[in-house]
Amino acid sequence: MNSQSVRPSRAVRRRAQPASGARSRGLSLIEVLVAVLVLGFGLLGLAMLQATNLRLTQSSNSRTVATNLASQMLDDIRNNRLIAVGYVGDYAASGVADSCRVDPVATTPIAQVNSFRCAMRQSLGETANSQIAVNTDTGTVSVTIQWGDAQRWNPNNEATRFVLESRL
C-alpha cells in the first residue's frame, strides 16, 4: 500500500454552486400576491354563498308560514262546514291595524277571518292578500295566499303564491 494520503479530487473539494438566479430561498413577492388573490376570491365566493343561503332561508320560512296559515284556515272552515260560504272573499293584510291580535279561540267566520288576516300581516307583511273560495256543488275549498317575496331567485317577480285546495 502506498503511504501517501489520498487527496480528494478538485471536483470533490469544490462545493456545488447553484446556477445563477437560483440562489433565492422562500417565496417571491409575486407568488405571495397570487396566493392572496386566490384566497380573496375564495373568501368572496364563500360570502356570496352565505348571503344567498340566508336570502333563500327567509323565503322558505315565508312559504312555511303561508302553508300553516292556509292549513289553519282550512281547518276552521271544516269545523264550520255548514256555514262555509261565510268565509268566501278576498282579504288583504293591508287593511289590518299593526296592533291587531290573533284570537286562537274565535268561532265565527268573521272573527276567524279577522284573526287570519292579522296573522297574515304579522308574518307575511302588509303586501299579503288571500282569497277563499268555496264550491258548494263539489264541496271543495280553495285558500290562496299571495305575498311579496323579493328574496326568491327572481327578484323581478316578487309575488309568491300558495294555493291549498281540499274537499270538505
Residue, then its C-alpha position, 0 to 999 in steps of 0.5 A: m500500500n502506498s503511504q501517501s494520503v489520498r487527496p480528494s479530487r478538485a471536483v470533490r473539494r469544490r462545493a456545488q454552486p447553484a446556477s445563477g438566479a437560483r440562489s433565492r430561498g422562500l417565496s417571491l413577492i409575486e407568488v405571495l400576491v397570487a396566493v392572496l388573490v386566490l384566497g380573496f376570491g375564495l373568501l368572496g365566493l364563500a360570502m356570496l354563498q352565505a348571503t344567498n343561503l340566508r336570502l333563500t332561508q327567509s323565503s322558505n320560512s315565508r312559504t312555511v308560514a303561508t302553508n300553516l296559515a292556509s292549513q289553519m284556515l282550512d281547518d276552521i272552515r271544516n269545523n264550520r262546514l255548514i256555514a262555509v260560504g261565510y268565509v268566501g272573499d278576498y282579504a288583504a293584510s293591508g287593511v289590518a291595524d299593526s296592533c291587531r291580535v290573533d284570537p286562537v279561540a274565535t268561532t265565527p267566520i268573521a272573527q276567524v277571518n279577522s284573526f287570519r288576516c292579522a296573522m297574515r300581516q304579522s308574518l307575511g307583511e302588509t303586501a299579503n292578500s288571500q282569497i277563499a273560495v268555496n264550491t258548494d256543488t263539489g264541496t271543495v275549498s280553495v285558500t290562496i295566499q299571495w305575498g311579496d317575496a323579493q328574496r326568491w331567485n327572481p327578484n323581478n317577480e316578487a309575488t309568491r303564491f300558495v294555493l291549498e285546495s281540499r274537499l270538505 
